[in-house]
């Protein structure tokens, strides 16, 4: 029994931290199916039941009740996720493309604090149903969780949790650090988020709870802007790993397409087109961890969506498939491949598995050819799928060798594996998020193992 538990945990582990598309996938049968919340036949929607910590949200000048926090901060973010619309034609109004509904099941039976949080985070069967939001009003829960969880930097963390099939989400949690909005912005040890920044993080964490991974479009804009210089820019996804600008408070097309592909309305499937393809290495083996972006030729910063190759499969699978959805009929799109921006300088160091500890790098970026080597592609009516030429990347030589329109430029890359989402004050970038969830998951696994040994005795 112990072996079975360990094995299942090991199998679970590689599924974490995938990017540009869904986060957690079925690693039991490696079927290429992402985990989703339960589907309700009556409403035709995927339903997310959640409950809230009855404790206060902050401990400072603007302390509020959990009721007020839900009403003013959380509910508006949920409303935006569940009412995502996209335009399917230039002369038509945007239509509803996502079919999800959040249902608040009330408060948890006790205030979650540093004294009792462990009991709530234990991965006992049924424990995480439904999802819940914990208000860590003074950062003391994060402090109790260990020194990797810096209460002075971490704003929120989130995780959806899967049932034993790994195809369905059975719950999850979000922890929000009220210390970041306690009205006490004291120097470097106690960063202070604005309400807009805090809400952007809440929106980001609920994106994770819905099983969205980190996503990167417009890398050059995201990495090039710092502090106020990128304010107002709408080119950076809410699910970008860093909070670079409060503009990420607004969902980007990349976020909207990502959530609509996971939880689509019939309209999304009927009125939009899809691009698929595969990235391979020089030996013809599927290559995970390459960022692929389809963007409109006439509106490349805004009408863009990303998918990380192989993200539907467990880490280490030789599968480099990508799926780019939400394409407007009649619009020309270019499909670009690039390295994930994981460098020492940016420190955007996680959320990019399935490349695990080392994302492929050194091959630069370029366009992927469409049918007959076309540099751009389009569909004439919704419901169509466009297959791109398979792109082969020579990792040894660091360049694309086949299936690309233009030659790659080469470039550096790094790696790192951390895990939960945080927002911290830095000299250059203002507030930023980083993902450290993997570490947290590992702690959960250790807890589960300890728990099991306890029972075995
Ligand atoms: Zn995140």
Boltz pocket constraint, residues with backbone or C-beta under 6 A from the ligand:
constraints:
  - pocket:
      binder: B
      contacts: [[A, 204], [A, 208], [A, 214], [A, 239], [A, 240], [A, 241], [A, 351], [A, 420], [A, 421], [A, 433], [A, 434], [A, 435]]
      max_distance: 6.0
